[in-house]
């Protein structure tokens, strides 16, 4: 099962700092990813609990950013800084996107072990937080397809900062690709049906 999805910035600082990493959008499909602490360990203060959950998501985003920057440096690719991405989406192909997988040990930051599948597209990072036993090939193919539709429908490469204003469109896509956090087998017919359905559903 997929417990969470997030979109965040990929920023590089010469000193290696990840403080500039900013979560633009996040969605959870199960309370377990956050509320997996014992009842007596949870915060009584709702505001402290909200901040704790926010920090968990930011921790994942920072680890994705670190993994992406290391991969780009190792492969000799230019490291994207905080500057705006390319002016046209046509100038970039998802085949050039960075991709990776890493595990989160129990307690770092969730009680149970999780697997994070991520993609780096220019200055944007996308990640799925999955069960440790999840089908990683299926998670990767779903993430790639989801990112493609998100970029097309939300024009993220041109207007990534506006993702908050387009959260309803992102919700539509996530409900189709990850109903209740369940991964689907995306064959060609399924994708074609989604494209037809999304046509009138996600105005640009």
C-alpha positions, 0 to 999 in steps of 0.5 A: 500500500502507498501511505503518502505522496508528496511534491517538493522543491529540489534546491542545492546549497554549496554547503550541503544544506537542505534547509531550502527544501520546501514541500509544495503538496502532500497527500496521505492515504492512511493515518498509519503513516503518521498515527502509528505511535502508541496511544500514550506516545501521541501528542495531546496538543493538536498543534504539536501533532500537526507540526510533528506530521509536517516534519515527517513529510519534510524529513522524507522530502529532504532525504529525496533531495539528498539522494537526488543531488548525490545521484546527479553529482555522481552521474555528472549531471548539473545540479539544479539550484533554487532558480525557476525550472525550464520555461517550456515543458517540451524542453524536458523528457521524463526519460531524463528524470532521476529516479531512486529508492531508499528505505526508512528504518523504523523510527526514522521518521515513522515507527514502521519501516517504509520504502520511498520511491522518488523521481527528480524532474529538474527542480521538482521532486516527487515521492511515494511512501510505501509499505516495505513489502510493496511491489517496487516495480509497480510503484515506479511505473505508477509514479512515472505515469502519475508524474507525467499526468501531473506535469501535463495537467498542472503545468508544474514545470512552468508554474510549480509554485501554484500547486497549492492553487491546483490541489483539486486537480492533483486530488483527481489524478491521485484518486484515479492512479492510487484509489485509497492508496492502492497501486493499480496495474496500468496497462495500455487500455487503462491509461487510454481510458484515464486520458479520455476521462481526464480530458474534461476533468482537469482543465488547464 
